[in-house]
Amino acid sequence: MRFRAFSVFLSLVMMFFLSGCSTQHNDESSKHGEEYQKVRLVMTANGTDIGIETLTARRFAKLVKDASGGNVQIEFYPNDELTGGNTNEAVKSLTEGAVDMGAYVSGTMSLLDSRLEVATIPWSFSSYQEARKVIDETGGDYYAKILSEYGLIYLGSTHNAMRQLTSNRNPMRSPQDLQGMKIRVLGGEVYRLFFSTLGADPIPLGWSELNIAIRQNVIEGQENGFFLMRSGNLDKIQKYMTVWNYLYENYLFVINRKTFEQLEPKTRTLLRVKMREACEWGRDYLEAEEAKIRVQFAKDGLEIIDLTPEELEVFKKKVAPLREQLKKKYGAEACKAFRIDMDKNF
């Protein structure tokens, strides 16, 4: 009987001990979560489910959720789902506060202000590393200043691409190879002016329409980065690629100012810190993936052409007047922020 009584006593002690541990753990989790207000923010982007801005945004959402104990939730919608695929309306909804947060390339955000395209002046950056340094040290502050005029807070930037050129018509080693070529471009003015200067026929076209346009020979070539080309399987329907890093494009992550100002200070800090983490992750991820993708493209039969310094110089001389035009258009302040020398061309 003594043994049985002792066993019951021991069982009760163990149950109490385990219950106490469980309660303590739950209390600590609850306490951690209560450090942040409970809030749900809606975020939009026009990229696909596997686009780098989508991957970065989803990582951001997870970082914020984990750090806040689940109290701060980010609902993310790719493909401009919230505006029926209409990117212009999506940008408008951000400025009006109908959507809280967004991730769009600077060329798209230039719908608000053309100065946001300054970093896309051709051959302004020689590498991803240079772009990262300039944007993080001075360029980001310039983005923040311009975006604030439209009711948006700049939170961070991640790579879209150092952009390359593909074609079905012929290899492209000189401006003569581009004469009259129908090339799909983004809607920003820099893209149109650049290819027009080289004698091509730039055609603004939505990403979702590009694949079929190439298959139907409506479009002969296009320009993009390795990562996005793979997501659209463009290596399967294009024969030639010229690697020339002619332009750097990035995604800008923003939040509506009224939404941001309504948040508690610690929640604002959380969003800024976790966005920086997510953007750095996105940059690292894209750079690593591009190296792998290039190898795979070559294995799959895409002819990849690396321009020699002499060949590249011919293109640069051809677009030198355009660079001067764009620098004057965007102004000394913008160029200084992105370390583009106003007094010399390259």
C-alpha positions as a printed Julia matrix, in Angstrom:
346×3 Matrix{Float64}:
  0.0    0.0     0.0
  2.86   2.33    0.86
  4.38   1.68   -2.56
  1.05   2.33   -4.31
  0.52   5.57   -2.39
  4.02   6.71   -3.2
  3.43   5.95   -6.9
  0.24   8.01   -6.93
  2.06  10.85   -5.16
  4.92  10.68   -7.65
  2.47  10.72  -10.58
  0.76  13.8    -9.21
  4.09  15.56   -8.74
  5.11  14.74  -12.31
  1.74  15.92  -13.68
  2.09  19.18  -11.76
  5.66  19.62  -12.95
  4.78  18.99  -16.6
  1.74  21.2   -16.37
  3.87  23.94  -14.9
  6.43  23.66  -17.7
  3.7   23.79  -20.33
  2.07  26.8   -18.74
  5.38  28.6   -18.47
  6.16  27.95  -22.14
  2.75  29.2   -23.26
  3.02  32.25  -21.04
  6.4   33.1   -22.53
  5.07  32.68  -26.09
  2.08  34.83  -25.29
  4.25  37.44  -23.67
  6.55  37.48  -26.7
  3.58  37.92  -29.03
  2.12  40.74  -26.94
  5.21  42.84  -27.6
  3.62  43.7   -30.95
  0.17  44.91  -31.85
 -2.08  42.55  -33.74
 -2.25  43.8   -37.31
 -2.74  42.4   -40.8
 -1.11  44.15  -43.75
 -1.88  43.44  -47.41
  0.99  43.4   -49.91
  0.87  43.3   -53.71
  3.31  42.64  -56.56
  3.04  41.86  -60.27
  5.59  39.02  -60.28
  4.83  35.34  -60.71
  4.74  32.78  -57.9
  8.45  32.07  -58.46
  9.63  35.63  -59.17
 12.4   36.97  -56.96
 10.16  39.72  -55.57
  7.6   37.07  -54.62
 10.22  34.9   -52.91
 11.6   37.94  -51.1
  8.15  39.15  -50.04
  7.2   35.74  -48.67
 10.44  35.51  -46.74
  9.76  38.98  -45.34
  6.27  37.88  -44.25
  7.69  34.84  -42.45
 10.41  36.85  -40.73
  7.84  39.36  -39.49
  5.41  36.67  -38.35
  8.08  34.72  -36.46
  9.59  37.8   -34.79
  6.2   39.13  -33.7
  4.9   35.86  -32.31
  2.3   35.79  -35.07
  0.8   39.15  -34.2
  1.97  41.0   -37.32
  0.7   39.24  -40.43
  1.55  40.07  -44.06
 -0.91  38.81  -46.68
  0.89  38.68  -50.01
 -0.76  38.65  -53.45
  1.44  38.15  -56.57
  0.44  38.62  -60.22
 -1.42  41.86  -59.37
 -4.31  39.68  -58.27
 -5.9   42.5   -56.3
 -6.31  44.68  -59.39
 -7.14  42.02  -61.96
 -3.62  42.04  -63.38
 -3.56  45.81  -63.91
 -0.19  47.07  -62.69
 -1.02  50.76  -63.13
 -4.05  50.36  -60.89
 -1.94  48.46  -58.35
  0.53  51.36  -58.06
 -2.38  53.78  -57.73
 -3.92  51.64  -54.98
 -0.66  51.86  -53.05
 -0.58  55.65  -53.12
 -4.25  55.81  -52.12
 -3.86  53.32  -49.26
 -6.29  50.78  -50.71
 -3.36  48.33  -50.47
 -0.84  48.63  -47.65
  2.42  47.43  -49.21
  3.92  46.67  -52.61
  6.98  45.43  -54.52
  7.55  46.85  -58.01
 10.52  47.5   -60.26
 11.75  51.07  -60.42
 10.61  51.26  -64.05
  7.05  50.52  -62.96
  7.24  52.93  -60.03
  8.38  55.6   -62.48
  4.7   55.83  -63.43
  4.64  58.11  -60.39
  7.89  59.98  -61.09
 10.39  59.45  -63.9
 13.28  60.27  -61.54
 12.83  56.82  -59.99
 14.37  55.41  -63.18
 17.73  57.11  -62.71
 19.54  53.88  -61.73
 18.51  52.34  -65.06
 20.66  54.72  -67.11
 22.59  52.19  -69.25
 25.91  50.92  -67.89
 25.66  52.84  -64.63
 26.67  49.74  -62.64
 29.26  47.19  -63.62
 28.15  44.51  -61.14
 25.56  43.52  -58.55
 28.07  44.33  -55.81
 28.44  47.91  -57.03
 24.67  48.33  -57.28
 24.16  47.04  -53.74
 26.74  49.41  -52.31
 25.45  52.5   -54.07
 21.78  51.85  -53.3
 22.4   51.02  -49.65
 24.7   53.99  -49.04
 23.04  56.83  -50.98
 20.55  55.66  -53.6
 18.0   54.35  -51.11
 17.75  57.75  -49.44
 16.99  59.28  -52.83
 14.27  56.7   -53.51
 12.82  57.48  -50.08
 12.74  61.21  -50.76
 10.93  60.87  -54.11
  8.49  58.19  -52.96
  7.52  60.25  -49.91
  6.12  62.88  -52.28
  3.54  60.28  -53.32
  2.57  59.06  -49.88
  4.89  56.04  -49.84
  7.62  54.95  -47.43
 10.64  53.19  -48.95
 11.56  50.05  -46.99
 14.14  48.31  -49.15
 15.45  47.16  -52.5
 16.4   43.82  -53.99
 17.74  42.85  -57.4
 15.58  42.33  -60.43
 18.5   41.76  -62.8
 21.56  42.84  -64.65
 19.78  42.59  -67.97
 20.85  40.56  -71.0
 19.54  40.25  -74.57
 18.14  37.19  -76.37
 17.03  36.66  -79.96
 15.88  34.1   -82.48
 17.0   36.06  -85.52
 20.79  36.13  -85.17
 23.68  36.42  -82.68
 24.1   40.02  -81.47
 27.64  41.37  -81.34
 27.18  44.86  -82.8
 24.47  47.5   -83.25
 24.12  46.36  -86.87
 22.83  43.0   -85.62
 19.87  44.76  -83.95
 18.66  46.79  -86.92
 14.87  46.57  -87.16
 14.67  43.74  -84.62
 11.35  43.61  -82.79
 12.4   43.52  -79.13
 10.03  43.29  -76.21
 10.81  45.86  -73.5
  9.36  47.06  -70.21
  7.23  50.19  -70.28
  9.87  52.58  -68.88
 11.22  55.23  -71.23
 14.87  54.21  -70.79
 14.24  50.82  -72.38
 12.44  52.28  -75.39
 15.0   55.01  -75.97
 17.95  52.65  -75.57
 16.86  50.15  -78.2
 15.59  52.82  -80.55
 19.04  54.41  -80.39
 20.57  51.08  -81.43
 18.22  50.81  -84.42
 15.91  48.14  -83.0
 12.11  48.29  -82.81
 11.24  48.25  -79.07
  7.74  47.0   -78.3
  6.32  47.41  -74.76
  4.57  44.17  -73.88
  3.28  42.55  -70.72
  5.27  39.66  -69.28
  2.3   37.31  -69.54
  2.1   37.96  -73.3
  5.78  37.52  -74.1
  6.05  33.76  -74.46
  3.26  33.43  -77.0
  4.44  36.56  -78.87
  7.85  34.93  -79.4
  6.31  31.64  -80.49
  4.16  33.47  -83.03
  7.17  35.51  -84.29
  5.5   38.77  -83.29
  8.58  39.37  -81.16
 12.1   38.39  -82.26
 13.99  39.19  -79.09
 13.69  40.35  -75.52
 15.84  41.62  -72.66
 15.81  40.31  -69.12
 17.93  38.7   -66.43
 18.78  35.03  -66.17
 16.42  34.42  -63.27
 13.32  35.79  -64.95
 14.17  34.13  -68.27
 14.22  30.77  -66.53
 10.88  31.41  -64.81
  9.35  32.02  -68.26
 11.23  29.16  -69.97
 12.53  31.68  -72.51
 15.71  29.69  -73.0
 13.54  27.04  -74.64
 12.21  29.43  -77.31
 15.21  31.72  -77.94
 18.43  30.71  -79.73
 20.99  33.38  -78.84
 21.9   35.35  -75.74
 24.25  38.33  -75.52
 25.64  38.9   -72.02
 26.4   42.61  -71.67
 24.93  43.76  -68.33
 23.65  46.83  -70.14
 21.2   47.88  -67.44
 20.5   47.2   -63.77
 16.91  47.04  -62.56
 15.71  46.57  -58.99
 12.55  46.08  -57.0
 11.4   48.78  -54.59
  9.5   47.62  -51.5
  7.17  50.29  -50.17
  4.39  50.85  -47.65
  1.66  53.47  -47.69
  2.66  56.31  -45.36
 -0.71  56.61  -43.59
 -0.69  52.88  -42.91
  2.89  53.07  -41.62
  2.23  56.02  -39.34
 -0.75  54.26  -37.74
  1.5   51.41  -36.6
  3.19  51.35  -33.21
  6.84  52.49  -33.3
  8.18  49.02  -32.51
  6.1   47.54  -35.33
  7.51  50.11  -37.75
 11.02  49.21  -36.63
 10.24  45.52  -37.04
  9.09  46.04  -40.63
 12.2   48.05  -41.53
 14.61  45.56  -39.97
 12.99  42.44  -41.43
 12.65  44.04  -44.86
 16.38  44.73  -44.91
 17.02  41.09  -43.96
 14.66  39.81  -46.65
 16.11  42.07  -49.35
 19.67  40.97  -48.55
 18.52  37.36  -48.73
 16.85  38.04  -52.09
 20.01  39.63  -53.49
 22.21  36.75  -52.36
 19.75  34.18  -53.65
 19.44  35.72  -57.11
 23.18  36.14  -57.56
 23.82  32.51  -56.64
 21.0   31.24  -58.85
 22.12  33.2   -61.9
 25.47  31.4   -61.93
 23.67  28.04  -61.92
 21.12  29.11  -64.52
 23.79  30.24  -66.96
 25.42  26.81  -66.84
 22.08  25.11  -67.41
 21.16  27.41  -70.32
 24.4   26.49  -72.08
 23.77  22.77  -71.49
 20.28  23.14  -72.96
 21.66  24.6   -76.18
 21.25  28.35  -75.79
 24.21  30.03  -77.52
 25.66  32.47  -75.0
 27.84  35.32  -76.29
 30.07  37.34  -73.97
 30.97  40.61  -75.64
 34.64  41.54  -75.71
 35.62  44.93  -74.23
 36.07  46.22  -77.79
 32.62  45.03  -78.87
 31.03  46.49  -75.74
 32.72  49.84  -76.37
 30.98  50.14  -79.75
 27.58  49.86  -78.06
 28.56  52.34  -75.35
 29.67  54.94  -77.88
 26.41  54.51  -79.75
 24.3   55.28  -76.67
 26.6   57.98  -75.21
 24.33  60.84  -76.37
 21.33  59.09  -74.78
 23.17  58.81  -71.47
 23.85  62.54  -71.53
 20.19  63.21  -72.32
 19.0   61.06  -69.43
 21.45  62.53  -66.94
 20.17  66.03  -67.73
 16.58  64.84  -67.5
 16.94  63.26  -64.05
 19.21  65.99  -62.74
 22.38  66.42  -60.72
 20.83  65.4   -57.38
 19.59  62.06  -58.75
 22.87  61.32  -60.51
 24.89  62.2   -57.42
 22.79  59.81  -55.33
 23.61  56.97  -57.72
 27.21  58.12  -58.34
 26.67  58.78  -62.01
 29.23  61.39  -63.07
 27.56  64.36  -64.74
 30.82  65.5   -66.33
 31.9   62.32  -68.1
 30.02  59.62  -69.92
 31.54  56.36  -68.74
